[in-house]
Amino acid sequence: KGLITFHFFRGIAPCDRKAMPRRLRGSFPALIAMAAVAAMAAKWSTGFAGGAPGNRRVDVQQAAEEESNSNGGRRLLVLGGNGFVGREVCRLAVQRGFQVTSLSRRGENPEPGNQELDQVNWVKGNAVDAGVVSDLVGEADAVVHAIGLLFDANSGLTNLNLIVSGSGSTPDDTSTYDRITRQTAFNLINGIKGKLRMPFSPPTPMMFVSAAEAGWPDVALGEQVENVAPAWLKEYLVAKRAVEGELRSSADVIRAAIFRPSLIWSWTKFDVLPVIPVFNLLNAIGVPFVDKTVTVSTLSKAIVAALEDESVSGVQRFPEMEELEKMIG
């Protein structure tokens, strides 16, 4: 798989309800209804198969050259590297000096002739197979989980993946949120735990693309919004949260950065462009369960920056992603 490109309703801006504009406090039921409708309308898609950083003022070109040199020989495994987000991570990681391997069901370069992507080792395989993932993890110094699924086999909406999937992937009868998200990520985690480690070696970096909605329980109105969400979205979040929980409990061997983007977009992703201003406006006026959108460039740069910076771990929401992006330039 790759990732998910169409993340509707990923809001997670913490907010004190008393601090909300009066017009929002007075329209609580309307907000709930709006949440349910928008959540059912669409999400994001990406293909198949926290600490916030401090400000760093450095010469961008010099920093890029230094990081490229320091990353030389570092081996990166990307699950779902041919997806909407995964391919951008692969492209940027190659530019930064990583030796990149991608595992996906197709095992094909999504953009033949691209200078960076032509240098990626494209491996065809199923990330649900623990043995396949374990073998590749054994040869990697860092990993990125860029696999996701918006409408699974049980959602009744699988045909919509043809529209919202960044890689054009469609699920089969076995493609559930639990298998595609939780099981593939657990295979990565277990592969890292099973690696032969040198004494006192640092934790292995693992970057996981979650969803802004995974943080709904922590924000004002979040639980109410989730209560009226469709069943498929609830199952989707169960899988995301299971991975987040396993990563938090594995801090002794894994340095995990959990990215929670809202709608992910680019100027070439025409299906999401009309709703970008809506999301950004709702976030700007203080709707607590709607996060500002992020471009695929911002997300991919944040992921690679987090790979390079050993101080980055935990949940990364849009403000942290925007700060991390500055480290890449």
C-alpha positions as CSV (number, residue, x, y, z in Angstrom):
1,K,0.0,0.0,0.0
2,G,1.3,3.4,0.3
3,L,-0.5,6.0,2.4
4,I,-3.6,7.9,2.5
5,T,-4.1,11.1,0.6
6,F,-7.4,12.4,1.6
7,H,-7.7,13.1,5.3
8,F,-11.0,14.7,6.0
9,F,-11.6,15.9,9.5
10,R,-8.3,15.4,11.2
11,G,-8.7,18.2,13.7
12,I,-6.7,18.2,16.8
13,A,-6.0,21.7,17.9
14,P,-6.3,21.7,21.7
15,C,-8.7,24.3,22.8
16,D,-10.4,25.5,26.0
17,R,-14.1,25.5,25.2
18,K,-14.5,28.7,27.2
19,A,-12.0,30.3,25.0
20,M,-13.9,29.4,21.8
21,P,-15.7,32.1,20.0
22,R,-19.3,32.6,21.3
23,R,-20.8,31.7,18.0
24,L,-19.1,28.3,18.2
25,R,-20.1,27.6,21.8
26,G,-23.7,28.3,20.9
27,S,-23.8,26.0,17.9
28,F,-22.4,22.9,19.6
29,P,-25.0,20.5,17.9
30,A,-24.3,22.1,14.6
31,L,-20.6,21.4,15.0
32,I,-21.3,17.8,15.7
33,A,-23.5,17.4,12.7
34,M,-20.9,19.1,10.5
35,A,-18.2,16.8,11.8
36,A,-20.3,13.7,11.0
37,V,-21.1,14.9,7.5
38,A,-17.5,15.9,6.7
39,A,-16.1,12.7,8.1
40,M,-18.4,10.7,6.0
41,A,-17.7,12.7,2.9
42,A,-14.0,11.9,2.6
43,K,-10.7,11.4,4.3
44,W,-7.1,11.1,3.0
45,S,-5.3,8.4,1.1
46,T,-1.6,7.5,0.5
47,G,-1.2,4.3,-1.3
48,F,-0.8,0.7,-0.1
49,A,1.7,-2.2,0.3
50,G,6.6,14.6,20.9
51,G,8.9,16.9,21.3
52,A,8.8,19.9,19.1
53,P,12.1,20.8,17.6
54,G,13.8,24.1,18.6
55,N,14.5,26.9,16.2
56,R,17.7,26.4,14.3
57,R,19.2,29.2,12.3
58,V,21.8,27.8,10.0
59,D,22.8,28.3,6.4
60,V,20.3,26.0,4.6
61,Q,22.6,25.0,1.8
62,Q,25.5,24.3,4.1
63,A,23.3,22.3,6.4
64,A,21.9,20.2,3.5
65,E,25.4,19.4,2.4
66,E,26.5,18.4,5.9
67,E,23.4,16.2,6.4
68,S,23.9,14.6,3.0
69,N,27.4,13.6,4.0
70,S,26.4,12.4,7.4
71,N,23.6,10.3,6.0
72,G,25.9,8.6,3.4
73,G,25.5,4.9,3.9
74,R,22.5,5.2,6.2
75,R,20.0,2.6,5.1
76,L,16.3,3.6,5.1
77,L,13.3,1.3,4.6
78,V,10.1,2.8,3.5
79,L,6.9,0.8,3.6
80,G,4.7,2.0,0.8
81,G,7.3,4.1,-1.0
82,N,5.3,4.3,-4.2
83,G,2.3,6.1,-2.5
84,F,1.5,9.8,-2.4
85,V,3.5,10.5,0.7
86,G,5.9,7.6,0.5
87,R,7.4,8.6,-2.9
88,E,8.1,12.1,-1.6
89,V,9.9,10.7,1.4
90,C,11.9,8.4,-0.8
91,R,12.8,11.2,-3.2
92,L,13.9,13.6,-0.4
93,A,15.8,10.8,1.5
94,V,17.9,10.0,-1.6
95,Q,18.7,13.7,-1.9
96,R,19.8,13.8,1.7
97,G,22.2,10.8,1.2
98,F,20.2,7.9,2.4
99,Q,20.3,4.5,0.7
100,V,16.6,3.9,0.3
101,T,14.6,0.6,-0.1
102,S,10.8,0.7,-0.6
103,L,8.5,-2.3,0.0
104,S,5.1,-2.2,-1.7
105,R,2.7,-4.6,-3.4
106,R,3.7,-3.4,-6.9
107,G,7.4,-2.9,-6.3
108,E,7.6,-0.4,-9.1
109,N,9.0,3.1,-9.4
110,P,6.0,5.3,-9.7
111,E,8.0,7.9,-11.7
112,P,10.5,6.1,-14.0
113,G,13.2,8.5,-15.1
114,N,13.1,10.6,-11.9
115,Q,16.7,11.1,-10.9
116,E,16.1,10.4,-7.2
117,L,13.5,7.7,-7.4
118,D,15.6,5.8,-10.0
119,Q,18.1,5.3,-7.1
120,V,15.6,3.6,-4.8
121,N,15.6,-0.2,-4.4
122,W,12.0,-1.0,-5.3
123,V,11.0,-4.3,-3.7
124,K,7.8,-6.1,-4.5
125,G,6.2,-7.8,-1.5
126,N,3.4,-7.8,1.0
127,A,4.1,-5.9,4.2
128,V,1.5,-8.1,6.0
129,D,4.1,-10.9,5.7
130,A,6.1,-10.6,8.9
131,G,9.0,-12.6,7.4
132,V,9.4,-10.3,4.4
133,V,9.4,-7.2,6.6
134,S,11.7,-8.7,9.2
135,D,14.3,-9.5,6.5
136,L,14.3,-5.9,5.2
137,V,14.3,-4.4,8.7
138,G,17.4,-6.4,9.4
139,E,19.2,-4.5,6.6
140,A,17.9,-1.0,7.6
141,D,19.1,1.7,10.0
142,A,15.8,3.5,10.1
143,V,12.2,2.9,8.9
144,V,9.2,4.8,7.7
145,H,5.7,3.5,7.8
146,A,3.9,5.1,4.8
147,I,1.1,2.5,4.3
148,G,-2.5,3.4,4.9
149,L,-6.0,2.7,3.7
150,L,-9.0,5.1,3.7
151,F,-11.9,2.8,2.8
152,D,-11.3,-0.8,3.8
153,A,-13.0,-4.0,2.6
154,N,-15.7,-3.7,5.3
155,S,-16.5,0.0,4.8
156,G,-18.7,-0.5,1.8
157,L,-16.9,2.4,0.1
158,T,-13.9,0.7,-1.5
159,N,-14.6,2.1,-5.0
160,L,-13.9,5.6,-3.7
161,N,-10.3,4.6,-3.2
162,L,-9.9,5.0,-7.0
163,I,-10.6,8.7,-6.5
164,V,-8.8,9.5,-3.3
165,S,-5.8,7.1,-3.4
166,G,-2.6,8.9,-4.3
167,S,-1.2,5.7,-5.9
168,G,-4.5,4.5,-7.4
169,S,-4.5,1.4,-5.2
170,T,-7.7,-0.5,-4.4
171,P,-8.2,-2.9,-1.6
172,D,-9.1,-6.6,-1.9
173,D,-11.4,-8.6,0.3
174,T,-8.6,-9.0,2.9
175,S,-7.7,-5.4,3.1
176,T,-8.9,-4.2,6.4
177,Y,-7.7,-1.4,8.6
178,D,-6.3,-3.9,11.1
179,R,-4.3,-5.8,8.4
180,I,-3.1,-2.8,6.3
181,T,-2.4,-0.4,9.1
182,R,-1.9,-2.2,12.4
183,Q,-0.4,-5.5,11.3
184,T,2.0,-4.0,8.8
185,A,3.2,-1.5,11.5
186,F,3.5,-4.2,14.1
187,N,5.6,-6.2,11.7
188,L,8.0,-3.3,11.5
189,I,8.0,-2.8,15.3
190,N,8.6,-6.5,15.9
191,G,11.3,-6.6,13.2
192,I,13.1,-3.9,15.0
193,K,12.8,-5.6,18.3
194,G,14.1,-8.8,16.8
195,K,17.2,-7.3,15.4
196,L,20.6,-8.1,16.8
197,R,21.7,-5.0,18.6
198,M,25.1,-3.9,19.8
199,P,25.3,-3.0,23.5
200,F,24.4,0.6,24.2
201,S,23.3,1.2,20.6
202,P,20.7,4.0,20.2
203,P,17.0,3.2,19.5
204,T,16.1,2.7,15.9
205,P,14.2,5.6,14.3
206,M,10.7,4.8,13.1
207,M,8.4,7.4,11.5
208,F,4.7,6.6,11.6
209,V,2.0,8.6,9.7
210,S,-1.1,8.5,11.8
211,A,-4.1,10.9,11.6
212,A,-5.1,14.1,13.3
213,E,-8.3,12.4,14.4
214,A,-6.3,10.0,16.5
215,G,-6.0,12.8,19.0
216,W,-9.7,13.7,19.2
217,P,-10.1,12.4,22.8
218,D,-7.6,15.0,23.9
219,V,-9.3,18.1,22.5
220,A,-12.5,20.0,23.2
221,L,-15.6,18.4,21.5
222,G,-13.4,15.6,20.1
223,E,-15.1,12.7,21.9
224,Q,-18.5,14.1,20.9
225,V,-17.5,14.3,17.3
226,E,-16.1,10.8,17.3
227,N,-19.3,9.4,18.9
228,V,-21.3,10.5,15.8
229,A,-18.6,9.5,13.3
230,P,-19.4,6.6,10.9
231,A,-18.4,3.1,11.9
232,W,-15.6,2.8,9.3
233,L,-13.9,5.9,10.6
234,K,-14.0,4.6,14.2
235,E,-12.4,1.3,13.0
236,Y,-9.8,3.3,11.1
237,L,-8.8,5.2,14.3
238,V,-8.7,2.0,16.3
239,A,-5.9,0.7,14.1
240,K,-4.0,4.0,14.1
241,R,-4.2,4.3,17.9
242,A,-3.1,0.7,18.4
243,V,0.1,1.4,16.5
244,E,0.7,4.6,18.4
245,G,0.3,2.8,21.7
246,E,2.7,0.0,20.7
247,L,5.3,2.6,19.7
248,R,5.0,4.4,23.0
249,S,5.6,1.1,24.8
250,S,8.7,0.4,22.7
251,A,10.7,3.5,23.5
252,D,13.6,1.4,24.8
253,V,14.4,0.1,21.3
254,I,12.5,2.5,19.0
255,R,12.7,6.3,18.7
256,A,9.3,6.9,17.3
257,A,7.9,10.1,15.7
258,I,4.2,10.0,15.2
259,F,2.9,12.3,12.5
260,R,-0.7,13.4,12.8
261,P,-1.5,15.4,9.6
262,S,-4.9,16.8,8.7
263,L,-5.7,16.9,5.0
264,I,-2.6,16.3,2.9
265,W,-2.5,18.0,-0.4
266,S,-0.5,19.2,-3.4
267,W,-1.3,21.4,-6.3
268,T,-1.5,18.3,-8.5
269,K,-4.1,16.6,-6.2
270,F,-7.2,18.2,-7.6
271,D,-9.7,16.2,-5.7
272,V,-8.8,17.9,-2.4
273,L,-8.0,21.4,-3.4
274,P,-11.6,22.8,-3.0
275,V,-11.7,21.8,0.7
276,I,-8.3,23.2,1.7
277,P,-9.6,26.7,2.5
278,V,-12.5,25.3,4.5
279,F,-10.2,23.3,6.8
280,N,-7.8,26.1,7.2
281,L,-10.5,28.6,8.0
282,L,-12.2,26.3,10.6
283,N,-8.8,25.9,12.3
284,A,-8.1,29.6,12.2
285,I,-11.3,30.5,13.9
286,G,-10.7,28.0,16.6
287,V,-12.7,24.9,15.8
288,P,-10.8,22.5,18.1
289,F,-11.2,19.3,16.2
290,V,-10.0,20.6,12.8
291,D,-6.3,21.0,12.1
292,K,-4.7,23.2,9.5
293,T,-3.9,21.3,6.3
294,V,-0.3,20.3,5.3
295,T,1.2,19.9,1.9
296,V,2.8,16.6,1.0
297,S,6.1,18.5,0.8
298,T,5.8,19.7,4.4
299,L,5.0,16.2,5.7
300,S,7.8,14.5,3.8
301,K,10.3,17.1,4.8
302,A,9.2,16.8,8.4
303,I,9.6,13.0,8.3
304,V,13.1,13.2,6.9
305,A,14.1,15.9,9.3
306,A,12.9,13.8,12.2
307,L,15.0,10.9,10.8
308,E,18.1,13.1,11.0
309,D,17.4,14.7,14.3
310,E,17.8,12.3,17.2
311,S,16.0,14.7,19.6
312,V,12.7,14.4,17.7
313,S,10.1,11.9,19.1
314,G,6.5,11.6,20.1
315,V,3.4,13.2,18.4
316,Q,4.1,15.8,15.7
317,R,1.1,17.9,14.8
318,F,1.0,20.6,12.1
319,P,3.0,23.2,14.1
320,E,5.8,20.7,14.8
321,M,5.8,19.6,11.1
322,E,6.1,23.1,9.9
323,E,9.1,23.7,12.2
324,L,10.7,20.4,11.1
325,E,10.3,21.4,7.5
326,K,12.5,24.5,8.1
327,M,15.4,22.2,9.0
328,I,15.4,20.8,5.5
329,G,14.9,24.1,3.7
